[in-house]
Amino acid sequence: MRVAAILFTIFLSATAFAEERRLSGDEIANLLPAITASIGTVHQTFESNGDTVFTQGSRVSSGRWRVRDNLYCSTWPPSDAWRCYEVRFEKSVGDAPDRIIWVDTENREETVNFILPKAQ
């Protein structure tokens, strides 16, 4: 038990140095076309023209994205409804990739992805 407490303390101290901040609309618009948001086998890319592609294993979905009132908003067919999210950026500690955090404006749920360079 003592070892677990020590390891937990080390983990907390390592993550205490991470810097999380909310992105502005301009920052969102500039960041997204340059990255892939990823967690495990789930990946999402963003084009500057507003196209976005979500891939989960062999499942691929295409949608649209835009920035409105400093929020990332997206729509996915067959729906034409737009859903918006706060976007937060978290600088990593060490060699781990930075993170992007999507905060649902309706229910305050967070989705965390790693930021990977966009494949060329």
N, CA, C and O atoms as a GROMACS GRO file, in nm:
protein
  480
    1MET      N    1   0.083  -0.120   0.000
    1MET     CA    2   0.000   0.000   0.000
    1MET      C    3   0.087   0.125   0.000
    1MET      O    4   0.057   0.222  -0.069
    2ARG      N    5   0.194   0.122   0.078
    2ARG     CA    6   0.283   0.238   0.085
    2ARG      C    7   0.348   0.264  -0.051
    2ARG      O    8   0.363   0.380  -0.090
    3VAL      N    9   0.386   0.158  -0.123
    3VAL     CA   10   0.446   0.174  -0.255
    3VAL      C   11   0.346   0.239  -0.351
    3VAL      O   12   0.382   0.327  -0.429
    4ALA      N   13   0.221   0.196  -0.345
    4ALA     CA   14   0.118   0.253  -0.431
    4ALA      C   15   0.100   0.402  -0.401
    4ALA      O   16   0.085   0.482  -0.493
    5ALA      N   17   0.102   0.439  -0.274
    5ALA     CA   18   0.088   0.580  -0.236
    5ALA      C   19   0.206   0.662  -0.288
    5ALA      O   20   0.188   0.774  -0.334
    6ILE      N   21   0.324   0.606  -0.280
    6ILE     CA   22   0.443   0.676  -0.329
    6ILE      C   23   0.435   0.694  -0.480
    6ILE      O   24   0.462   0.803  -0.532
    7LEU      N   25   0.398   0.587  -0.551
    7LEU     CA   26   0.386   0.596  -0.697
    7LEU      C   27   0.279   0.697  -0.737
    7LEU      O   28   0.298   0.772  -0.832
    8PHE      N   29   0.167   0.698  -0.666
    8PHE     CA   30   0.060   0.795  -0.694
    8PHE      C   31   0.111   0.938  -0.673
    8PHE      O   32   0.080   1.026  -0.752
    9THR      N   33   0.187   0.960  -0.568
    9THR     CA   34   0.243   1.093  -0.540
    9THR      C   35   0.339   1.135  -0.650
    9THR      O   36   0.338   1.250  -0.692
   10ILE      N   37   0.422   1.041  -0.697
   10ILE     CA   38   0.514   1.072  -0.806
   10ILE      C   39   0.436   1.108  -0.931
   10ILE      O   40   0.470   1.203  -1.001
   11PHE      N   41   0.330   1.031  -0.962
   11PHE     CA   42   0.247   1.058  -1.078
   11PHE      C   43   0.185   1.197  -1.069
   11PHE      O   44   0.186   1.272  -1.166
   12LEU      N   45   0.131   1.232  -0.954
   12LEU     CA   46   0.069   1.363  -0.937
   12LEU      C   47   0.170   1.475  -0.953
   12LEU      O   48   0.140   1.578  -1.014
   13SER      N   49   0.290   1.457  -0.899
   13SER     CA   50   0.389   1.563  -0.910
   13SER      C   51   0.435   1.579  -1.054
   13SER      O   52   0.465   1.690  -1.097
   14ALA      N   53   0.441   1.469  -1.130
   14ALA     CA   54   0.481   1.477  -1.270
   14ALA      C   55   0.374   1.549  -1.352
   14ALA      O   56   0.408   1.628  -1.440
   15THR      N   57   0.248   1.522  -1.326
   15THR     CA   58   0.142   1.585  -1.404
   15THR      C   59   0.112   1.726  -1.355
   15THR      O   60   0.045   1.801  -1.426
   16ALA      N   61   0.159   1.763  -1.240
   16ALA     CA   62   0.135   1.897  -1.187
   16ALA      C   63   0.202   2.004  -1.273
   16ALA      O   64   0.164   2.121  -1.267
   17PHE      N   65   0.299   1.965  -1.352
   17PHE     CA   66   0.369   2.061  -1.435
   17PHE      C   67   0.304   2.082  -1.571
   17PHE      O   68   0.342   2.171  -1.646
   18ALA      N   69   0.205   1.999  -1.603
   18ALA     CA   70   0.136   2.015  -1.730
   18ALA      C   71   0.056   2.145  -1.728
   18ALA      O   72  -0.002   2.182  -1.627
   19GLU      N   73   0.056   2.212  -1.841
   19GLU     CA   74  -0.015   2.340  -1.852
   19GLU      C   75  -0.138   2.322  -1.938
   19GLU      O   76  -0.127   2.290  -2.057
   20GLU      N   77  -0.255   2.340  -1.880
   20GLU     CA   78  -0.380   2.329  -1.957
   20GLU      C   79  -0.440   2.468  -1.970
   20GLU      O   80  -0.451   2.542  -1.872
   21ARG      N   81  -0.479   2.502  -2.093
   21ARG     CA   82  -0.544   2.631  -2.114
   21ARG      C   83  -0.646   2.621  -2.225
   21ARG      O   84  -0.633   2.542  -2.318
   22ARG      N   85  -0.748   2.703  -2.214
   22ARG     CA   86  -0.854   2.707  -2.316
   22ARG      C   87  -0.804   2.782  -2.438
   22ARG      O   88  -0.739   2.886  -2.425
   23LEU      N   89  -0.834   2.730  -2.556
   23LEU     CA   90  -0.791   2.794  -2.680
   23LEU      C   91  -0.896   2.893  -2.729
   23LEU      O   92  -1.016   2.874  -2.710
   24SER      N   93  -0.848   2.998  -2.793
   24SER     CA   94  -0.937   3.094  -2.857
   24SER      C   95  -0.981   3.039  -2.992
   24SER      O   96  -0.927   2.939  -3.039
   25GLY      N   97  -1.077   3.104  -3.053
   25GLY     CA   98  -1.123   3.061  -3.185
   25GLY      C   99  -1.012   3.062  -3.288
   25GLY      O  100  -1.001   2.968  -3.368
   26ASP      N  101  -0.930   3.167  -3.289
   26ASP     CA  102  -0.818   3.172  -3.383
   26ASP      C  103  -0.718   3.060  -3.358
   26ASP      O  104  -0.666   3.000  -3.453
   27GLU      N  105  -0.691   3.030  -3.233
   27GLU     CA  106  -0.599   2.920  -3.201
   27GLU      C  107  -0.655   2.786  -3.246
   27GLU      O  108  -0.580   2.702  -3.297
   28ILE      N  109  -0.785   2.765  -3.229
   28ILE     CA  110  -0.849   2.641  -3.274
   28ILE      C  111  -0.837   2.630  -3.426
   28ILE      O  112  -0.797   2.526  -3.478
   29ALA      N  113  -0.870   2.737  -3.496
   29ALA     CA  114  -0.867   2.737  -3.643
   29ALA      C  115  -0.727   2.713  -3.698
   29ALA      O  116  -0.712   2.652  -3.803
   30ASN      N  117  -0.626   2.758  -3.629
   30ASN     CA  118  -0.488   2.738  -3.672
   30ASN      C  119  -0.433   2.601  -3.634
   30ASN      O  120  -0.355   2.543  -3.710
   31LEU      N  121  -0.472   2.549  -3.518
   31LEU     CA  122  -0.419   2.422  -3.470
   31LEU      C  123  -0.477   2.302  -3.544
   31LEU      O  124  -0.401   2.216  -3.589
   32LEU      N  125  -0.607   2.295  -3.556
   32LEU     CA  126  -0.670   2.172  -3.604
   32LEU      C  127  -0.623   2.124  -3.741
   32LEU      O  128  -0.598   2.005  -3.757
   33PRO      N  129  -0.608   2.211  -3.842
   33PRO     CA  130  -0.564   2.159  -3.972
   33PRO      C  131  -0.420   2.104  -3.971
   33PRO      O  132  -0.378   2.040  -4.067
   34ALA      N  133  -0.346   2.128  -3.865
   34ALA     CA  134  -0.207   2.083  -3.858
   34ALA      C  135  -0.188   1.954  -3.779
   34ALA      O  136  -0.077   1.903  -3.770
   35ILE      N  137  -0.297   1.900  -3.721
   35ILE     CA  138  -0.282   1.786  -3.630
   35ILE      C  139  -0.374   1.671  -3.665
   35ILE      O  140  -0.466   1.683  -3.747
   36THR      N  141  -0.347   1.560  -3.599
   36THR     CA  142  -0.440   1.449  -3.588
   36THR      C  143  -0.470   1.433  -3.441
   36THR      O  144  -0.378   1.422  -3.360
   37ALA      N  145  -0.597   1.432  -3.403
   37ALA     CA  146  -0.638   1.405  -3.265
   37ALA      C  147  -0.655   1.254  -3.255
   37ALA      O  148  -0.725   1.194  -3.336
   38SER      N  149  -0.591   1.192  -3.155
   38SER     CA  150  -0.587   1.047  -3.152
   38SER      C  151  -0.592   0.992  -3.011
   38SER      O  152  -0.538   1.052  -2.917
   39ILE      N  153  -0.658   0.879  -2.997
   39ILE     CA  154  -0.651   0.799  -2.873
   39ILE      C  155  -0.674   0.654  -2.915
   39ILE      O  156  -0.781   0.619  -2.963
   40GLY      N  157  -0.573   0.572  -2.896
   40GLY     CA  158  -0.584   0.432  -2.936
   40GLY      C  159  -0.605   0.419  -3.085
   40GLY      O  160  -0.525   0.470  -3.164
   41THR      N  161  -0.712   0.350  -3.125
   41THR     CA  162  -0.742   0.330  -3.267
   41THR      C  163  -0.836   0.435  -3.323
   41THR      O  164  -0.886   0.422  -3.435
   42VAL      N  165  -0.862   0.540  -3.246
   42VAL     CA  166  -0.952   0.648  -3.289
   42VAL      C  167  -0.867   0.767  -3.332
   42VAL      O  168  -0.781   0.814  -3.258
   43HIS      N  169  -0.894   0.816  -3.453
   43HIS     CA  170  -0.819   0.930  -3.507
   43HIS      C  171  -0.916   1.027  -3.574
   43HIS      O  172  -1.015   0.985  -3.634
   44GLN      N  173  -0.887   1.156  -3.562
   44GLN     CA  174  -0.966   1.256  -3.632
   44GLN      C  175  -0.873   1.358  -3.693
   44GLN      O  176  -0.783   1.409  -3.626
   45THR      N  177  -0.895   1.388  -3.822
   45THR     CA  178  -0.818   1.491  -3.891
   45THR      C  179  -0.912   1.603  -3.931
   45THR      O  180  -1.034   1.584  -3.939
   46PHE      N  181  -0.855   1.720  -3.957
   46PHE     CA  182  -0.931   1.840  -3.985
   46PHE      C  183  -0.866   1.913  -4.102
   46PHE      O  184  -0.744   1.931  -4.105
   47GLU      N  185  -0.946   1.954  -4.198
   47GLU     CA  186  -0.895   2.031  -4.311
   47GLU      C  187  -0.932   2.178  -4.292
   47GLU      O  188  -1.033   2.209  -4.228
   48SER      N  189  -0.852   2.268  -4.346
   48SER     CA  190  -0.880   2.411  -4.331
   48SER      C  191  -1.008   2.452  -4.403
   48SER      O  192  -1.064   2.558  -4.372
   49ASN      N  193  -1.057   2.371  -4.498
   49ASN     CA  194  -1.182   2.402  -4.568
   49ASN      C  195  -1.306   2.359  -4.489
   49ASN      O  196  -1.418   2.378  -4.535
   50GLY      N  197  -1.286   2.299  -4.369
   50GLY     CA  198  -1.398   2.260  -4.285
   50GLY      C  199  -1.433   2.113  -4.289
   50GLY      O  200  -1.522   2.069  -4.216
   51ASP      N  201  -1.365   2.035  -4.373
   51ASP     CA  202  -1.387   1.891  -4.374
   51ASP      C  203  -1.318   1.827  -4.254
   51ASP      O  204  -1.211   1.873  -4.211
   52THR      N  205  -1.377   1.722  -4.199
   52THR     CA  206  -1.315   1.646  -4.092
   52THR      C  207  -1.345   1.498  -4.114
   52THR      O  208  -1.452   1.462  -4.162
   53VAL      N  209  -1.249   1.414  -4.078
   53VAL     CA  210  -1.265   1.270  -4.096
   53VAL      C  211  -1.234   1.202  -3.963
   53VAL      O  212  -1.129   1.225  -3.903
   54PHE      N  213  -1.327   1.119  -3.919
   54PHE     CA  214  -1.316   1.042  -3.795
   54PHE      C  215  -1.296   0.897  -3.833
   54PHE      O  216  -1.376   0.841  -3.909
   55THR      N  217  -1.190   0.834  -3.783
   55THR     CA  218  -1.161   0.696  -3.814
   55THR      C  219  -1.150   0.617  -3.684
   55THR      O  220  -1.076   0.656  -3.593
   56GLN      N  221  -1.223   0.509  -3.675
   56GLN     CA  222  -1.216   0.418  -3.560
   56GLN      C  223  -1.203   0.277  -3.616
   56GLN      O  224  -1.301   0.216  -3.659
   57GLY      N  225  -1.078   0.227  -3.615
   57GLY     CA  226  -1.052   0.099  -3.678
   57GLY      C  227  -1.082   0.109  -3.827
   57GLY      O  228  -1.022   0.191  -3.896
   58SER      N  229  -1.174   0.027  -3.877
   58SER     CA  230  -1.209   0.031  -4.019
   58SER      C  231  -1.329   0.122  -4.048
   58SER      O  232  -1.366   0.141  -4.163
   59ARG      N  233  -1.389   0.178  -3.944
   59ARG     CA  234  -1.504   0.268  -3.960
   59ARG      C  235  -1.457   0.410  -3.987
   59ARG      O  236  -1.378   0.466  -3.911
   60VAL      N  237  -1.506   0.469  -4.095
   60VAL     CA  238  -1.466   0.605  -4.133
   60VAL      C  239  -1.593   0.690  -4.150
   60VAL      O  240  -1.687   0.649  -4.218
   61SER      N  241  -1.594   0.808  -4.088
   61SER     CA  242  -1.705   0.902  -4.101
   61SER      C  243  -1.650   1.037  -4.142
   61SER      O  244  -1.545   1.080  -4.093
   62SER      N  245  -1.720   1.104  -4.232
   62SER     CA  246  -1.681   1.238  -4.275
   62SER      C  247  -1.784   1.338  -4.224
   62SER      O  248  -1.904   1.312  -4.228
   63GLY      N  249  -1.736   1.451  -4.178
   63GLY     CA  250  -1.823   1.556  -4.128
   63GLY      C  251  -1.770   1.692  -4.164
   63GLY      O  252  -1.683   1.706  -4.251
   64ARG      N  253  -1.823   1.793  -4.098
   64ARG     CA  254  -1.782   1.932  -4.118
   64ARG      C  255  -1.750   1.993  -3.982
   64ARG      O  256  -1.809   1.955  -3.881
   65TRP      N  257  -1.657   2.088  -3.981
   65TRP     CA  258  -1.624   2.159  -3.858
   65TRP      C  259  -1.609   2.308  -3.888
   65TRP      O  260  -1.584   2.349  -4.002
   66ARG      N  261  -1.625   2.388  -3.783
   66ARG     CA  262  -1.605   2.533  -3.791
   66ARG      C  263  -1.583   2.586  -3.650
   66ARG      O  264  -1.606   2.516  -3.552
   67VAL      N  265  -1.539   2.708  -3.643
   67VAL     CA  266  -1.523   2.777  -3.515
   67VAL      C  267  -1.634   2.880  -3.504
   67VAL      O  268  -1.657   2.958  -3.596
   68ARG      N  269  -1.703   2.880  -3.388
   68ARG     CA  270  -1.809   2.977  -3.362
   68ARG      C  271  -1.798   3.020  -3.217
   68ARG      O  272  -1.801   2.935  -3.127
   69ASP      N  273  -1.785   3.149  -3.193
   69ASP     CA  274  -1.779   3.204  -3.056
   69ASP      C  275  -1.671   3.134  -2.972
   69ASP      O  276  -1.696   3.098  -2.857
   70ASN      N  277  -1.553   3.117  -3.028
   70ASN     CA  278  -1.439   3.054  -2.958
   70ASN      C  279  -1.465   2.909  -2.921
   70ASN      O  280  -1.405   2.857  -2.826
   71LEU      N  281  -1.554   2.843  -2.996
   71LEU     CA  282  -1.583   2.702  -2.975
   71LEU      C  283  -1.559   2.625  -3.104
   71LEU      O  284  -1.578   2.678  -3.213
   72TYR      N  285  -1.517   2.500  -3.091
   72TYR     CA  286  -1.511   2.408  -3.204
   72TYR      C  287  -1.650   2.350  -3.220
   72TYR      O  288  -1.709   2.301  -3.123
   73CYS      N  289  -1.704   2.354  -3.341
   73CYS     CA  290  -1.836   2.299  -3.368
   73CYS      C  291  -1.826   2.201  -3.484
   73CYS      O  292  -1.750   2.223  -3.578
   74SER      N  293  -1.903   2.092  -3.476
   74SER     CA  294  -1.900   1.992  -3.583
   74SER      C  295  -2.040   1.937  -3.607
   74SER      O  296  -2.128   1.942  -3.521
   75THR      N  297  -2.057   1.886  -3.728
   75THR     CA  298  -2.180   1.819  -3.766
   75THR      C  299  -2.143   1.694  -3.844
   75THR      O  300  -2.046   1.693  -3.921
   76TRP      N  301  -2.220   1.588  -3.824
   76TRP     CA  302  -2.193   1.458  -3.884
   76TRP      C  303  -2.320   1.406  -3.950
   76TRP      O  304  -2.420   1.384  -3.882
   77PRO      N  305  -2.316   1.385  -4.082
   77PRO     CA  306  -2.433   1.328  -4.150
   77PRO      C  307  -2.470   1.194  -4.088
   77PRO      O  308  -2.383   1.122  -4.040
   78PRO      N  309  -2.596   1.160  -4.089
   78PRO     CA  310  -2.703   1.225  -4.164
   78PRO      C  311  -2.762   1.346  -4.092
   78PRO      O  312  -2.847   1.414  -4.149
   79SER      N  313  -2.719   1.375  -3.970
   79SER     CA  314  -2.771   1.490  -3.898
   79SER      C  315  -2.714   1.619  -3.956
   79SER      O  316  -2.602   1.620  -4.008
   80ASP      N  317  -2.791   1.728  -3.948
   80ASP     CA  318  -2.739   1.858  -3.987
   80ASP      C  319  -2.725   1.949  -3.864
   80ASP      O  320  -2.701   2.069  -3.877
   81ALA      N  321  -2.739   1.890  -3.746
   81ALA     CA  322  -2.726   1.965  -3.621
   81ALA      C  323  -2.577   1.986  -3.589
   81ALA      O  324  -2.496   1.896  -3.606
   82TRP      N  325  -2.544   2.106  -3.543
   82TRP     CA  326  -2.408   2.139  -3.503
   82TRP      C  327  -2.396   2.124  -3.352
   82TRP      O  328  -2.485   2.167  -3.278
   83ARG      N  329  -2.289   2.062  -3.306
   83ARG     CA  330  -2.261   2.046  -3.164
   83ARG      C  331  -2.128   2.115  -3.136
   83ARG      O  332  -2.033   2.099  -3.212
   84CYS      N  333  -2.121   2.192  -3.027
   84CYS     CA  334  -2.004   2.275  -3.001
   84CYS      C  335  -1.932   2.235  -2.872
   84CYS      O  336  -1.993   2.184  -2.777
   85TYR      N  337  -1.801   2.259  -2.872
   85TYR     CA  338  -1.713   2.218  -2.763
   85TYR      C  339  -1.611   2.327  -2.734
   85TYR      O  340  -1.559   2.391  -2.825
   86GLU      N  341  -1.583   2.347  -2.606
   86GLU     CA  342  -1.464   2.424  -2.569
   86GLU      C  343  -1.345   2.336  -2.606
   86GLU      O  344  -1.354   2.214  -2.602
   87VAL      N  345  -1.235   2.399  -2.642
   87VAL     CA  346  -1.114   2.324  -2.673
   87VAL      C  347  -1.004   2.371  -2.580
   87VAL      O  348  -0.975   2.490  -2.570
   88ARG      N  349  -0.944   2.275  -2.512
   88ARG     CA  350  -0.833   2.305  -2.422
   88ARG      C  351  -0.709   2.232  -2.472
   88ARG      O  352  -0.716   2.124  -2.530
   89PHE      N  353  -0.596   2.295  -2.450
   89PHE     CA  354  -0.466   2.240  -2.488
   89PHE      C  355  -0.387   2.213  -2.361
   89PHE      O  356  -0.383   2.297  -2.271
   90GLU      N  357  -0.324   2.097  -2.355
   90GLU     CA  358  -0.242   2.064  -2.238
   90GLU      C  359  -0.103   2.026  -2.286
   90GLU      O  360  -0.084   1.928  -2.358
   91LYS      N  361  -0.006   2.105  -2.244
   91LYS     CA  362   0.134   2.079  -2.276
   91LYS      C  363   0.181   1.961  -2.194
   91LYS      O  364   0.160   1.956  -2.073
   92SER      N  365   0.244   1.865  -2.260
   92SER     CA  366   0.288   1.744  -2.190
   92SER      C  367   0.419   1.767  -2.117
   92SER      O  368   0.492   1.863  -2.142
   93VAL      N  369   0.447   1.675  -2.028
   93VAL     CA  370   0.574   1.673  -1.956
   93VAL      C  371   0.656   1.562  -2.019
   93VAL      O  372   0.608   1.449  -2.032
   94GLY      N  373   0.780   1.591  -2.057
   94GLY     CA  374   0.865   1.487  -2.114
   94GLY      C  375   0.834   1.460  -2.259
   94GLY      O  376   0.801   1.551  -2.334
   95ASP      N  377   0.846   1.333  -2.297
   95ASP     CA  378   0.832   1.294  -2.437
   95ASP      C  379   0.690   1.259  -2.481
   95ASP      O  380   0.668   1.233  -2.599
   96ALA      N  381   0.596   1.259  -2.390
   96ALA     CA  382   0.458   1.226  -2.426
   96ALA      C  383   0.402   1.334  -2.518
   96ALA      O  384   0.442   1.450  -2.509
   97PRO      N  385   0.308   1.297  -2.607
   97PRO     CA  386   0.247   1.400  -2.692
   97PRO      C  387   0.160   1.495  -2.611
   97PRO      O  388   0.107   1.459  -2.506
   98ASP      N  389   0.146   1.617  -2.662
   98ASP     CA  390   0.054   1.712  -2.601
   98ASP      C  391  -0.087   1.657  -2.614
   98ASP      O  392  -0.112   1.563  -2.690
   99ARG      N  393  -0.180   1.717  -2.539
   99ARG     CA  394  -0.318   1.667  -2.542
   99ARG      C  395  -0.414   1.779  -2.581
   99ARG      O  396  -0.390   1.896  -2.555
  100ILE      N  397  -0.523   1.738  -2.645
  100ILE     CA  398  -0.633   1.829  -2.675
  100ILE      C  399  -0.754   1.775  -2.599
  100ILE      O  400  -0.782   1.655  -2.601
  101ILE      N  401  -0.824   1.864  -2.534
  101ILE     CA  402  -0.937   1.825  -2.450
  101ILE      C  403  -1.061   1.896  -2.502
  101ILE      O  404  -1.066   2.018  -2.508
  102TRP      N  405  -1.160   1.816  -2.540
  102TRP     CA  406  -1.287   1.867  -2.592
  102TRP      C  407  -1.386   1.867  -2.476
  102TRP      O  408  -1.409   1.763  -2.414
  103VAL      N  409  -1.444   1.982  -2.445
  103VAL     CA  410  -1.540   1.992  -2.335
  103VAL      C  411  -1.677   2.022  -2.394
  103VAL      O  412  -1.699   2.129  -2.450
  104ASP      N  413  -1.767   1.926  -2.382
  104ASP     CA  414  -1.902   1.940  -2.434
  104ASP      C  415  -1.971   2.055  -2.362
  104ASP      O  416  -1.978   2.056  -2.239
  105THR      N  417  -2.022   2.152  -2.436
  105THR     CA  418  -2.082   2.271  -2.375
  105THR      C  419  -2.217   2.242  -2.311
  105THR      O  420  -2.265   2.320  -2.229
  106GLU      N  421  -2.279   2.129  -2.349
  106GLU     CA  422  -2.410   2.096  -2.294
  106GLU      C  423  -2.402   2.021  -2.161
  106GLU      O  424  -2.471   2.056  -2.065
  107ASN      N  425  -2.317   1.919  -2.155
  107ASN     CA  426  -2.314   1.838  -2.032
  107ASN      C  427  -2.180   1.840  -1.959
  107ASN      O  428  -2.162   1.769  -1.860
  108ARG      N  429  -2.086   1.920  -2.008
  108ARG     CA  430  -1.955   1.941  -1.945
  108ARG      C  431  -1.868   1.815  -1.943
  108ARG      O  432  -1.770   1.810  -1.869
  109GLU      N  433  -1.901   1.714  -2.022
  109GLU     CA  434  -1.817   1.596  -2.031
  109GLU      C  435  -1.694   1.628  -2.113
  109GLU      O  436  -1.700   1.705  -2.209
  110GLU      N  437  -1.581   1.569  -2.074
  110GLU     CA  438  -1.455   1.592  -2.142
  110GLU      C  439  -1.411   1.468  -2.219
  110GLU      O  440  -1.428   1.355  -2.173
  111THR      N  441  -1.356   1.490  -2.338
  111THR     CA  442  -1.293   1.386  -2.416
  111THR      C  443  -1.150   1.428  -2.439
  111THR      O  444  -1.124   1.539  -2.486
  112VAL      N  445  -1.056   1.340  -2.407
  112VAL     CA  446  -0.914   1.373  -2.417
  112VAL      C  447  -0.853   1.294  -2.531
  112VAL      O  448  -0.871   1.173  -2.541
  113ASN      N  449  -0.779   1.364  -2.618
  113ASN     CA  450  -0.705   1.302  -2.727
  113ASN      C  451  -0.560   1.348  -2.721
  113ASN      O  452  -0.530   1.455  -2.669
  114PHE      N  453  -0.471   1.266  -2.775
  114PHE     CA  454  -0.333   1.307  -2.794
  114PHE      C  455  -0.322   1.382  -2.925
  114PHE      O  456  -0.395   1.353  -3.020
  115ILE      N  457  -0.232   1.478  -2.930
  115ILE     CA  458  -0.208   1.555  -3.051
  115ILE      C  459  -0.089   1.494  -3.124
  115ILE      O  460   0.023   1.492  -3.074
  116LEU      N  461  -0.116   1.446  -3.244
  116LEU     CA  462  -0.011   1.390  -3.329
  116LEU      C  463   0.006   1.478  -3.451
  116LEU      O  464  -0.090   1.544  -3.494
  117PRO      N  465   0.127   1.482  -3.508
  117PRO     CA  466   0.142   1.558  -3.632
  117PRO      C  467   0.053   1.497  -3.740
  117PRO      O  468   0.032   1.375  -3.744
  118LYS      N  469   0.002   1.581  -3.826
  118LYS     CA  470  -0.084   1.533  -3.934
  118LYS      C  471   0.001   1.459  -4.035
  118LYS      O  472   0.106   1.508  -4.077
  119ALA      N  473  -0.043   1.341  -4.075
  119ALA     CA  474   0.028   1.263  -4.176
  119ALA      C  475   0.019   1.336  -4.309
  119ALA      O  476  -0.086   1.388  -4.346
  120GLN      N  477   0.128   1.341  -4.378
  120GLN     CA  478   0.132   1.412  -4.507
  120GLN      C  479   0.100   1.322  -4.622
  120GLN      O  480   0.099   1.365  -4.737
   0.00000   0.00000   0.00000
